Amino acid sequence: MLSDRLAGLAEAGLVVRTVTPGPPTAVAYALSDSGERLLPILDELGRWASGNLTEQPTA
């Protein structure tokens, strides 16, 4: 599941995937420039959610 999400983010240009040959082979992900520019927007969305959404009681 995680690899599918990361592949989608890489395809969208939000993360960069780097493979380092091994052994062992290592795969690293980092935010692209576009991903970095998205951080302030996500922070603001989180602040909005904290102030506007109420916590639902757990069952």
C-alpha positions in Angstrom: 0.0 0.0 0.0 2.7 2.5 0.9 4.7 1.7 -2.2 1.6 2.4 -4.3 1.1 5.8 -2.6 4.7 6.7 -3.0 4.6 5.7 -6.7 1.5 7.9 -7.2 3.2 10.9 -5.5 6.3 10.4 -7.6 4.2 10.2 -10.8 2.4 13.4 -9.7 5.8 15.1 -9.3 5.5 15.6 -5.5 8.3 13.3 -4.5 11.6 12.1 -6.1 12.5 8.5 -5.9 16.3 7.6 -5.6 17.6 4.1 -5.9 21.1 3.3 -4.5 22.5 0.1 -5.8 23.5 -2.5 -3.2 23.9 -4.8 -1.8 21.6 -4.1 -0.2 19.7 -1.9 -2.6 18.2 1.1 -1.0 15.3 3.3 -2.1 14.8 6.8 -0.7 12.1 9.3 -1.3 12.3 13.1 -0.8 10.0 16.0 -1.5 10.4 17.6 -4.9 10.4 21.4 -5.3 6.6 21.1 -6.0 6.2 19.0 -2.8 8.1 21.5 -0.8 5.9 24.3 -2.1 2.8 22.4 -0.9 3.9 22.3 2.7 2.6 25.7 3.7 -0.7 24.9 2.2 -0.9 21.6 4.1 0.0 23.4 7.3 -2.7 26.0 6.8 -5.2 23.2 6.0 -4.2 21.5 9.3 -4.7 24.7 11.3 -8.1 25.2 9.6 -9.1 21.6 10.5 -8.0 22.0 14.1 -10.2 25.1 14.5 -13.2 24.0 12.5 -13.7 20.3 12.7 -15.0 18.6 15.9 -13.7 15.3 17.1 -16.1 12.5 16.6 -16.7 10.2 19.6 -15.3 6.7 19.3 -17.5 3.7 19.5 
